[in-house]
Amino acid sequence: MQLLLILALLSPVVDPTPGKTTEAACTFQGNFELPGFHADGDIIIGGLFPIHTRLVVPELNYTHKPAALGCQGFSSRTFRQAQTMRFAIKEINENPSLLPNITLGYKIYDLCDTHVAAVRAAFSVLNGIKEVSSMMCSGASPVKVIITSFSAIVSNTLEPFKIPLISYASTCACLSNRNNYPHFFRTVPSDYYQVKAIVQLVKHFGWTWVGGVYEDTGYGIFAFEQLSKEFKKTGVCLAYCEMIPKVYSRKRILEILDIMKKSSAKVVISFANLGQLSTLLTDYVKQNITGIQWIASEAWITASVFSSREFYPSLGGTIGFAIHRGEIPGLKDFLLQVHPSLYPDNALVKDLWSTIFGCTFQPSNTTDQSVRQLPLCTGEESLEEKYSEYTDVSSLRFSYNVYKAVYAFAHSLHNLLNCEPGKGPFDNFKCADISNIEPFQLQHYIQEVSFTMLGEQINFDNNGDTPASYDLINWQRDTDGTIRFVTVGLYDVSKGVGKELVPSSVCTESCPPGTRKGVRRGEPLCCFDCLPCADGEISNQTDSIECIQCPMDFWSNAQRTECIPKEIEYLTYDEMGVTLTVIALFGACLTIGVLAVFLHYKNTPIVRVNNSELSFFILLSLALCFLSSIAFIGEPANWSCMFRHTVFSITFSLCISCILGKTVVVLMVFKATQPGSNIMKWFGPIQQRIMISACTAVQIIFCAIWLIVIPPFPSKNTKYQSSKIILECDVGSTLAFWCVLGYIGVLACMCFVLAFLARKLPGNFNEAKYITFSMLIFCAVWIAFIPAYVSSPGKYTVAVEIFAILSSSFGLLFCIFAPKCYIILLKPEKNTKQNIMGK
């Protein structure tokens, strides 16, 4: 029957008209519009996930073509499993050492948790994307493996194609039969081991009289067949064994509950999926049945749907085995990237958004006020701000199995493509390249694959099964009345016969490295809290009493398990330092350019009237001011700390002293024009040089005393940020530092006051006006510098100081010399004695 169905779907359509040439054309017999995700690649991995839990069958009136099948009951958890497959493929494609130069793609479909949709999805994965006119259908997609939770029906459907199938959730022991399922593998343990684990658990507690309920599928039927055989060996008796019907029957559910209430067996074992069991447990809770100890299978022991507080009175204390939990670094960030704006036509993403945020993408047409109206989804909702089962990666079980399945295939494909002829476990098989991979080759390499991932060894036995390991979970009451799933033991086949079950009986689990024990007041010593080590402290062993302080130059890592060297920070050329250096060099070059202009036009009136000698001194000192800022960049050393502060203070003192001399000259020149005044003979060029030298010498003396007594020195600052070492220059003597800056401020203030007094002296080109404005900018910059310098952290303190040097230097350069350069270069007609002398 299967083969007939496949042939019917793949057969060409032939024109039956008599006498016509029957030229066949290959066409699709149907259009499978299933929701999902697609990505092209050299090799395609198929993914079939029951993202919805119910299939909506359209009306079948046989008068028109039926509508497409619909799905309801969106599962955020299963959607996360599908996204885990996409994340694993993305990781592999970005990994240069695994399948280099090969891109994996995927075709992921929603199964709707039904066999009908599973068969449709399986064929959709195999179909190509093109229609061609030929006797044989072609263009099939290069699907080499399928990852799914539905196994039996999909495996049977794909049997003629011999495509390997890796299941992440199918636990039925029947699937280990290699005669019936020759191409089947799984990353989830077989129920063969779970049954043995439950038998050991029942034996551990001494229970001999138990009941059972199971679903009407191979999963439940095979589990209880094996359970009955094992119980007979250990002397445990089954009081009853009831089957939950596939099709919901209220009458049958009530019959099962009535049997449970009347039975004297107070322990009930359940092998059923969440979908079928939820109807039974909902009525079980409504009838307020208590006093029964449930033993749950892996299918529902960690189902959050039963964690609300109304379930605790009836289901509290439930115990069972869960698939071993794993961690997938980086998965949560990937999950948070899913957004409707990135997938505007994807129905699954819209269903996710609607489920989490309780909104809709389609406005309702009903006017009935009694019907609850959902708000429209805006797309501005944030997955990061709202908790959901989709983004909860704290307990990855089936998602971790999906992750392992993708990597198992990738490693198998990598081994196949890199095999050496005549070597390895399959000497009779030819090695393959990307264009001629046969399914049987891949199957053999999947069978033999063995690798370590996240500390776990991944491999398959001869039946396609993976080593069995379970967490023993107990449902306990949380502080808010809800149910929390607590791991109380472990079942691990690798421990050896009779030692697989390891129950945990402790008040508090051992504190891992990175934490310390914290005593609970009023409780025994066995009960304690695990407190994370503080910043800068570590513990590198379990159950540490105290955390160890890291040495001065070390800091704790994120896990608080080891001390690592602190990050060293200072203003480097790799960051903003290169920008500041370029600005400083530009300023110095611009100043030299102005100096060159003045030298070239030194005999013109505008240069001569402004005391060319002092102008040359100012420009030279300004160039040195620009260059002095470069000394502040780079790793501090003894010489650089002393050099940067002294050069800065002396060059600025020289510059301001020259401007002060120029201001005095301007003031004295106009005083000398008064009748009988001979003041200029007391303030000629020699006196000007003496004044400038004296003012600069005072600063040199200050700096000499500073360098002799308590010079600046490099220091390691950890006060601002404990996790970093900020290399900076300590000024040594704070008093000397502020005296040096204060002296420059005194010179600037004197210059400003004198220039302000001379601002209204007659003349078309009043030098005092520009000096006044330049000193105003200079003082404003350095007044603003003081609070910025004190409050700036780390390397930004140095950046603020450089910025103040450059800003004040540019202010002096432009305010004093820009007007002169404007006249010299652009308005030469004004560069005359008559125009400059004016009045």
SULJO-V806322 format. One record per run of one state. SS is the DSSP state (h for helix, s for strand, l for the rest). FROM is the first residue (numbers start at 1). TO is the last residue. If there is no record, write none. Layout:
((SS,FROM,TO) (SS,FROM,TO))
This chain:
((l,1,1) (h,2,10) (l,11,12) (s,13,13) (l,14,24) (s,25,25) (l,26,35) (s,36,39) (l,40,42) (s,43,49) (l,50,51) (s,52,56) (l,57,69) (s,70,74) (l,75,75) (h,76,93) (l,94,103) (s,104,110) (l,111,114) (h,115,126) (l,127,142) (s,143,148) (l,149,151) (h,152,161) (l,162,163) (s,164,167) (l,168,172) (h,173,176) (l,177,183) (s,184,186) (l,187,190) (h,191,205) (l,206,208) (s,209,215) (l,216,217) (h,218,234) (l,235,236) (s,237,244) (l,245,249) (h,250,262) (l,263,266) (s,267,271) (l,272,273) (h,274,286) (l,287,292) (s,293,296) (l,297,303) (h,304,306) (l,307,308) (h,309,315) (l,316,318) (s,319,323) (l,324,325) (s,326,326) (l,327,330) (h,331,336) (l,337,346) (h,347,357) (l,358,358) (s,359,360) (l,361,374) (s,375,376) (l,377,395) (s,396,396) (l,397,397) (h,398,417) (l,418,438) (h,439,448) (l,449,449) (s,450,453) (l,454,455) (s,456,459) (l,460,468) (s,469,477) (l,478,482) (s,483,492) (h,493,495) (l,496,500) (s,501,503) (l,504,514) (s,515,519) (l,520,527) (s,528,532) (l,533,536) (s,537,538) (l,539,547) (s,548,549) (l,550,553) (s,554,556) (l,557,562) (s,563,565) (l,566,566) (s,567,569) (l,570,575) (h,576,600) (l,601,604) (h,605,609) (l,610,611) (h,612,632) (l,633,637) (h,638,672) (l,673,678) (h,679,682) (l,683,684) (h,685,709) (l,710,712) (s,713,717) (l,718,723) (s,724,730) (l,731,733) (h,734,757) (l,758,766) (h,767,791) (l,792,794) (h,795,825) (l,826,827) (h,828,830) (l,831,832) (h,833,837) (l,838,839))
